[in-house]
Amino acid sequence: MTAPGSTPAYSNYGAGLAGYIVQRVSGESFDDYIEKHIFAPLGMKFASFRQPLPAKLEPFMAEGYKVASGDPKPFEIVTVPPAGSLSISGTDMARFAIAHLQNGAFESNRILQEDTAKKMHTTANDMLPPLHRMLLGFYENDINGHRVITHAGDTEWFHTELNLLPDDNVALYISMNSLGKDGAAGPIRTMLFKEFGDRYFPAPLAKGTVDPKTAKGHAQLMAGRYTLSRRPHTSFLSMLNLLGQTKVTRNEDGTISVSALRGANEQPEKFEEIAPFVWQNVDGGSRVAAKVENGHVVRFGYDEYPFMIFEPVPCWWSSIWLLPLWIAALVALGLTVLAWPSVATTELPTF
């Protein structure tokens, strides 16, 4: 068991629980509270957490698609509101972003005390230094030495990201209404953020060095199978963890590759060690960092996932041998069920 507060694992249920707490404390429904205390002061007329969308907003609704060439889908109902259930225009998101950039103030109104807003935008919790950290509702997404706080999210049809640069008074918002071919929405968000940062906030990339022998030794230590902290732990669904294990590979040049971390070309990215147990993408940008105890990797993180970490898979739970065994067991069970009618008998047993 890990200590409370030591391991991030982003949870939609957690966000939904926070919404319920708002209701219990305020005595108002979450929708009423947000409309009265957030939307109204910011002049947000095209935003709603209500499901389905209120009739007055239906004419302005964007349609979502599985793929852009397919048919539009009906309004998407999110089952764990308010997590993921906000419908909002780009203009209204700009008002929300400005309020955060101004620490809770918008024009003559205020939705947060300045102190409260600053606490939301910072944290004292360092899971895996020097990687980005989880904040309160946001997470860090720094670029080229500039502080960035971010929140991204995906529903079935919509894929969105809000980036705020508090020290530069800048916001970048993108929302797409289709996942795109081969899940292109994710790489598009990442590439847009990187290209935007490089264009408007360029800076030389500072890299450290680790001697080749040490780098190869550390890469070998990292090699193995891992699973994300954001996963089912106790229910039957935990069996699905066998399907999602991540493989870390040591490359001949001393770099590492992580099967779950892929570039726009869908190939695993390479990371070179720039400090003890800190690796950076060879093309620049995101980092990987590991925590090592007694010569063993106990966890590692990735800059773009500050809300969850990778944990080593015990050998007895490795998908290398357990997944084939599980499949074989299911096949055997299926064959047994299919063969049962042919061997069944209606004769009564004799004694």
Secondary structure, DSSP 8 states (H G I E B T S, - for coil): ---TTSS-B--HHHHHHHHHHHHHHHSS-HHHHHIIIIIHHHT--SEE--SS--GGGGGG---BBSSTTS--B-----SSTTTT--EE-HHHHHHHHHHHHTTTEETTEESS-HHHHHHHT--S--SSTTS--B-SS-EE--BTTB--EEEEEE-SS-EEEEEEETTTTEEEEEEESB--GGGTHHHHHHHHHHHHHHHHS----------HHHHHHHHHHH-EEEEESSS--SSGGGGGGGTS-EEEEE-TTS-EEEEEEE-TTSSEEEEEEEETTEEEETTSS-EEEEEEETTEEEEEEETT-TTB-EEE--GGG-HHHHHHHHHHHHHHHHHHHHHHHHH--------
